[in-house]
Amino acid sequence: MFGKRSIDPAPRSHYRSERVSAINGQYFFSTREGTLEGPYFTRVDAERNIDQYIRRMQQASALTARSSSLSH
């Protein structure tokens, strides 16, 4: 996902890092918000859930924008 969120600061260089990490045999992924999501049993499960997490965040952002435009 390369898009800029409305809450992101001005454009700057972004460096990709590994999102999935293994801790004690369980897999987690890190988010832009600074959280670790998981645990998952396999790396594939964690990677699959990254896409689901991004979709949830996009939906939440769209709902928030829609509700704020309705209240104005």
DRENMIMAR-858070 format. One record per residue: residue number from 1; residue in three letters; y, x, z of N, C-alpha, C in turn. Coordinates in nm, 4 decimals. Layout:
rec pos NUM code ALA n.v Y n.u X n.w Z ca.v Y ca.u X ca.w Z c.v Y c.u X c.w Z
...
//
This chain:
rec pos 1 code MET n.v -0.1169 n.u 0.0852 n.w 0.0000 ca.v 0.0000 ca.u 0.0000 ca.w 0.0000 c.v 0.1227 c.u 0.0894 c.w 0.0000
rec pos 2 code PHE n.v 0.2040 n.u 0.0742 n.w -0.1049 ca.v 0.3177 ca.u 0.1607 ca.w -0.1188 c.v 0.4507 c.u 0.0887 c.w -0.0973
rec pos 3 code GLY n.v 0.4474 n.u -0.0387 n.w -0.0694 ca.v 0.5700 ca.u -0.1157 ca.w -0.0542 c.v 0.6464 c.u -0.0820 c.w 0.0717
rec pos 4 code LYS n.v 0.7759 n.u -0.1110 n.w 0.0690 ca.v 0.8619 ca.u -0.0882 ca.w 0.1843 c.v 0.8789 c.u -0.2196 c.w 0.2581
rec pos 5 code ARG n.v 0.8594 n.u -0.2169 n.w 0.3875 ca.v 0.8807 ca.u -0.3343 ca.w 0.4698 c.v 1.0285 c.u -0.3453 c.w 0.5039
rec pos 6 code SER n.v 1.0745 n.u -0.4674 n.w 0.5315 ca.v 1.2161 ca.u -0.4870 ca.w 0.5629 c.v 1.2570 c.u -0.4151 c.w 0.6911
rec pos 7 code ILE n.v 1.1616 n.u -0.3895 n.w 0.7811 ca.v 1.1947 ca.u -0.3218 ca.w 0.9065 c.v 1.1881 c.u -0.1697 c.w 0.8961
rec pos 8 code ASP n.v 1.1412 n.u -0.1194 n.w 0.7803 ca.v 1.1334 ca.u 0.0251 ca.w 0.7617 c.v 1.2730 c.u 0.0829 c.w 0.7441
rec pos 9 code PRO n.v 1.2938 n.u 0.2056 n.w 0.7926 ca.v 1.4239 ca.u 0.2705 ca.w 0.7719 c.v 1.4427 c.u 0.3073 c.w 0.6246
rec pos 10 code ALA n.v 1.5526 n.u 0.3707 n.w 0.5946 ca.v 1.5838 ca.u 0.4117 ca.w 0.4573 c.v 1.4674 c.u 0.4908 c.w 0.3976
rec pos 11 code PRO n.v 1.4573 n.u 0.4894 n.w 0.2635 ca.v 1.3479 ca.u 0.5618 ca.w 0.1972 c.v 1.3449 c.u 0.7090 c.w 0.2376
rec pos 12 code ARG n.v 1.2260 n.u 0.7618 n.w 0.2476 ca.v 1.2064 ca.u 0.9032 ca.w 0.2794 c.v 1.0686 c.u 0.9439 c.w 0.2333
rec pos 13 code SER n.v 1.0374 n.u 1.0701 n.w 0.2436 ca.v 0.9059 ca.u 1.1184 ca.w 0.2029 c.v 0.8010 c.u 1.0749 c.w 0.3032
rec pos 14 code HIS n.v 0.6887 n.u 1.0257 n.w 0.2508 ca.v 0.5778 ca.u 0.9856 ca.w 0.3365 c.v 0.4586 c.u 1.0753 c.w 0.3044
rec pos 15 code TYR n.v 0.3927 n.u 1.1177 n.w 0.4056 ca.v 0.2766 ca.u 1.2025 ca.w 0.3882 c.v 0.1543 c.u 1.1255 c.w 0.4314
rec pos 16 code ARG n.v 0.0581 n.u 1.1133 n.w 0.3411 ca.v -0.0646 ca.u 1.0412 ca.w 0.3710 c.v -0.1492 c.u 1.1222 c.w 0.4682
rec pos 17 code SER n.v -0.2064 n.u 1.0523 n.w 0.5626 ca.v -0.3004 ca.u 1.1169 ca.w 0.6523 c.v -0.4245 c.u 1.0286 c.w 0.6585
rec pos 18 code GLU n.v -0.5294 n.u 1.0832 n.w 0.7087 ca.v -0.6532 ca.u 1.0081 ca.w 0.7197 c.v -0.6334 c.u 0.8935 c.w 0.8182
rec pos 19 code ARG n.v -0.6550 n.u 0.7717 n.w 0.7735 ca.v -0.6375 ca.u 0.6550 ca.w 0.8610 c.v -0.7575 c.u 0.6316 c.w 0.9504
rec pos 20 code VAL n.v -0.8756 n.u 0.6693 n.w 0.9042 ca.v -0.9975 ca.u 0.6410 ca.w 0.9791 c.v -1.0364 c.u 0.7641 c.w 1.0604
rec pos 21 code SER n.v -1.0674 n.u 0.7403 n.w 1.1873 ca.v -1.1133 ca.u 0.8507 ca.w 1.2721 c.v -1.2366 c.u 0.8052 c.w 1.3496
rec pos 22 code ALA n.v -1.3187 n.u 0.9011 n.w 1.3841 ca.v -1.4395 ca.u 0.8730 ca.w 1.4615 c.v -1.4183 c.u 0.9226 c.w 1.6035
rec pos 23 code ILE n.v -1.4467 n.u 0.8352 n.w 1.6987 ca.v -1.4341 ca.u 0.8696 ca.w 1.8400 c.v -1.5611 c.u 0.8237 c.w 1.9087
rec pos 24 code ASN n.v -1.6358 n.u 0.9189 n.w 1.9633 ca.v -1.7613 ca.u 0.8882 ca.w 2.0311 c.v -1.8555 c.u 0.8047 c.w 1.9456
rec pos 25 code GLY n.v -1.8640 n.u 0.8369 n.w 1.8162 ca.v -1.9570 ca.u 0.7686 ca.w 1.7266 c.v -1.9103 c.u 0.6323 c.w 1.6790
rec pos 26 code GLN n.v -1.7893 n.u 0.5924 n.w 1.7151 ca.v -1.7342 ca.u 0.4662 ca.w 1.6675 c.v -1.6125 c.u 0.4962 c.w 1.5815
rec pos 27 code TYR n.v -1.5830 n.u 0.4070 n.w 1.4881 ca.v -1.4754 ca.u 0.4306 ca.w 1.3930 c.v -1.3560 c.u 0.3400 c.w 1.4213
rec pos 28 code PHE n.v -1.2389 n.u 0.3976 n.w 1.4035 ca.v -1.1123 ca.u 0.3284 ca.w 1.4256 c.v -1.0200 c.u 0.3613 c.w 1.3089
rec pos 29 code PHE n.v -0.9222 n.u 0.2746 n.w 1.2852 ca.v -0.8180 ca.u 0.3113 ca.w 1.1886 c.v -0.6825 c.u 0.2967 c.w 1.2551
rec pos 30 code SER n.v -0.5912 n.u 0.3829 n.w 1.2145 ca.v -0.4565 ca.u 0.3797 ca.w 1.2708 c.v -0.3661 c.u 0.2982 c.w 1.1798
rec pos 31 code THR n.v -0.2645 n.u 0.2371 n.w 1.2388 ca.v -0.1716 ca.u 0.1526 ca.w 1.1647 c.v -0.0325 c.u 0.2143 c.w 1.1660
rec pos 32 code ARG n.v 0.0551 n.u 0.1645 n.w 1.0802 ca.v 0.1956 ca.u 0.2074 ca.w 1.0796 c.v 0.2626 c.u 0.1754 c.w 1.2122
rec pos 33 code GLU n.v 0.2130 n.u 0.0700 n.w 1.2754 ca.v 0.2717 ca.u 0.0274 ca.w 1.4021 c.v 0.2299 c.u 0.1167 c.w 1.5188
rec pos 34 code GLY n.v 0.1421 n.u 0.2118 n.w 1.4910 ca.v 0.1017 ca.u 0.3072 ca.w 1.5940 c.v -0.0159 c.u 0.2615 c.w 1.6790
rec pos 35 code THR n.v -0.0922 n.u 0.1649 n.w 1.6299 ca.v -0.2091 ca.u 0.1184 ca.w 1.7055 c.v -0.3368 c.u 0.1728 c.w 1.6433
rec pos 36 code LEU n.v -0.4417 n.u 0.1769 n.w 1.7221 ca.v -0.5756 ca.u 0.2081 ca.w 1.6732 c.v -0.6542 c.u 0.0777 c.w 1.6733
rec pos 37 code GLU n.v -0.7071 n.u 0.0411 n.w 1.5589 ca.v -0.7839 ca.u -0.0819 ca.w 1.5462 c.v -0.9320 c.u -0.0463 c.w 1.5397
rec pos 38 code GLY n.v -1.0109 n.u -0.1213 n.w 1.6113 ca.v -1.1549 ca.u -0.0955 ca.w 1.6128 c.v -1.2105 c.u -0.1310 c.w 1.7472
rec pos 39 code PRO n.v -1.3264 n.u -0.0918 n.w 1.7808 ca.v -1.4150 ca.u 0.0003 ca.w 1.7094 c.v -1.4986 c.u -0.0706 c.w 1.6033
rec pos 40 code TYR n.v -1.5405 n.u 0.0083 n.w 1.5052 ca.v -1.6317 ca.u -0.0364 ca.w 1.4001 c.v -1.7531 c.u 0.0554 c.w 1.4023
rec pos 41 code PHE n.v -1.8658 n.u 0.0014 n.w 1.3593 ca.v -1.9899 ca.u 0.0789 ca.w 1.3635 c.v -1.9980 c.u 0.1850 c.w 1.2548
rec pos 42 code THR n.v -1.9355 n.u 0.1578 n.w 1.1389 ca.v -1.9406 ca.u 0.2543 ca.w 1.0282 c.v -1.8008 c.u 0.2775 c.w 0.9723
rec pos 43 code ARG n.v -1.7855 n.u 0.3879 n.w 0.9013 ca.v -1.6593 ca.u 0.4190 ca.w 0.8341 c.v -1.6281 c.u 0.3122 c.w 0.7296
rec pos 44 code VAL n.v -1.7311 n.u 0.2649 n.w 0.6600 ca.v -1.7130 ca.u 0.1618 ca.w 0.5579 c.v -1.6564 c.u 0.0339 c.w 0.6208
rec pos 45 code ASP n.v -1.7082 n.u -0.0050 n.w 0.7365 ca.v -1.6562 ca.u -0.1236 ca.w 0.8066 c.v -1.5085 c.u -0.1047 c.w 0.8418
rec pos 46 code ALA n.v -1.4736 n.u 0.0114 n.w 0.8908 ca.v -1.3346 ca.u 0.0392 ca.w 0.9277 c.v -1.2453 c.u 0.0332 c.w 0.8047
rec pos 47 code GLU n.v -1.2870 n.u 0.0949 n.w 0.6941 ca.v -1.2080 ca.u 0.0953 ca.w 0.5721 c.v -1.1919 c.u -0.0457 c.w 0.5159
rec pos 48 code ARG n.v -1.2966 n.u -0.1258 n.w 0.5233 ca.v -1.2895 ca.u -0.2645 ca.w 0.4763 c.v -1.1882 c.u -0.3435 c.w 0.5591
rec pos 49 code ASN n.v -1.1860 n.u -0.3173 n.w 0.6875 ca.v -1.0951 ca.u -0.3892 ca.w 0.7756 c.v -0.9500 c.u -0.3435 c.w 0.7622
rec pos 50 code ILE n.v -0.9257 n.u -0.2256 n.w 0.7065 ca.v -0.7883 ca.u -0.1837 ca.w 0.6784 c.v -0.7256 c.u -0.2833 c.w 0.5808
rec pos 51 code ASP n.v -0.7985 n.u -0.3156 n.w 0.4736 ca.v -0.7464 ca.u -0.4109 ca.w 0.3751 c.v -0.7205 c.u -0.5467 c.w 0.4374
rec pos 52 code GLN n.v -0.8103 n.u -0.5925 n.w 0.5224 ca.v -0.7923 ca.u -0.7211 ca.w 0.5891 c.v -0.6713 c.u -0.7175 c.w 0.6829
rec pos 53 code TYR n.v -0.6539 n.u -0.6067 n.w 0.7535 ca.v -0.5402 ca.u -0.5908 ca.w 0.8440 c.v -0.4081 c.u -0.5976 c.w 0.7655
rec pos 54 code ILE n.v -0.4027 n.u -0.5276 n.w 0.6516 ca.v -0.2820 ca.u -0.5267 ca.w 0.5703 c.v -0.2508 c.u -0.6678 c.w 0.5212
rec pos 55 code ARG n.v -0.3517 n.u -0.7406 n.w 0.4753 ca.v -0.3292 ca.u -0.8789 ca.w 0.4307 c.v -0.2762 c.u -0.9660 c.w 0.5445
rec pos 56 code ARG n.v -0.3326 n.u -0.9504 n.w 0.6653 ca.v -0.2844 ca.u -1.0279 ca.w 0.7805 c.v -0.1384 c.u -0.9955 c.w 0.8110
rec pos 57 code MET n.v -0.1021 n.u -0.8687 n.w 0.8064 ca.v 0.0352 ca.u -0.8286 ca.w 0.8347 c.v 0.1302 c.u -0.8832 c.w 0.7286
rec pos 58 code GLN n.v 0.0886 n.u -0.8815 n.w 0.6020 ca.v 0.1712 ca.u -0.9362 ca.w 0.4951 c.v 0.1896 c.u -1.0865 c.w 0.5123
rec pos 59 code GLN n.v 0.0833 n.u -1.1567 n.w 0.5482 ca.v 0.0932 ca.u -1.3011 ca.w 0.5706 c.v 0.1853 c.u -1.3315 c.w 0.6884
rec pos 60 code ALA n.v 0.1726 n.u -1.2553 n.w 0.7957 ca.v 0.2572 ca.u -1.2764 ca.w 0.9133 c.v 0.4034 c.u -1.2512 c.w 0.8781
rec pos 61 code SER n.v 0.4290 n.u -1.1489 n.w 0.7997 ca.v 0.5651 ca.u -1.1169 ca.w 0.7590 c.v 0.6230 c.u -1.2288 c.w 0.6720
rec pos 62 code ALA n.v 0.5419 n.u -1.2811 n.w 0.5802 ca.v 0.5872 ca.u -1.3898 ca.w 0.4939 c.v 0.6166 c.u -1.5151 c.w 0.5757
rec pos 63 code LEU n.v 0.5320 n.u -1.5453 n.w 0.6719 ca.v 0.5545 ca.u -1.6625 ca.w 0.7560 c.v 0.6808 c.u -1.6473 c.w 0.8406
rec pos 64 code THR n.v 0.7028 n.u -1.5283 n.w 0.8937 ca.v 0.8221 ca.u -1.5023 ca.w 0.9734 c.v 0.9479 c.u -1.5171 c.w 0.8881
rec pos 65 code ALA n.v 0.9448 n.u -1.4617 n.w 0.7681 ca.v 1.0598 ca.u -1.4720 ca.w 0.6778 c.v 1.0852 c.u -1.6173 c.w 0.6401
rec pos 66 code ARG n.v 0.9794 n.u -1.6907 n.w 0.6132 ca.v 0.9930 ca.u -1.8307 ca.w 0.5736 c.v 1.0499 c.u -1.9131 c.w 0.6895
rec pos 67 code SER n.v 0.9999 n.u -1.8908 n.w 0.8110 ca.v 1.0479 ca.u -1.9693 ca.w 0.9248 c.v 1.1920 c.u -1.9341 c.w 0.9601
rec pos 68 code SER n.v 1.2316 n.u -1.8079 n.w 0.9423 ca.v 1.3700 ca.u -1.7714 ca.w 0.9722 c.v 1.4656 c.u -1.8276 c.w 0.8676
rec pos 69 code SER n.v 1.4204 n.u -1.8390 n.w 0.7427 ca.v 1.5075 ca.u -1.8966 ca.w 0.6394 c.v 1.5217 c.u -2.0473 c.w 0.6596
rec pos 70 code LEU n.v 1.4206 n.u -2.1109 n.w 0.7144 ca.v 1.4289 ca.u -2.2547 ca.w 0.7413 c.v 1.5200 c.u -2.2865 c.w 0.8593
rec pos 71 code SER n.v 1.5311 n.u -2.1945 n.w 0.9531 ca.v 1.6113 ca.u -2.2193 ca.w 1.0729 c.v 1.7598 c.u -2.1926 c.w 1.0516
rec pos 72 code HIS n.v 1.7954 n.u -2.1384 n.w 0.9332 ca.v 1.9375 ca.u -2.1077 ca.w 0.9080 c.v 2.0043 c.u -2.2193 c.w 0.8372
//
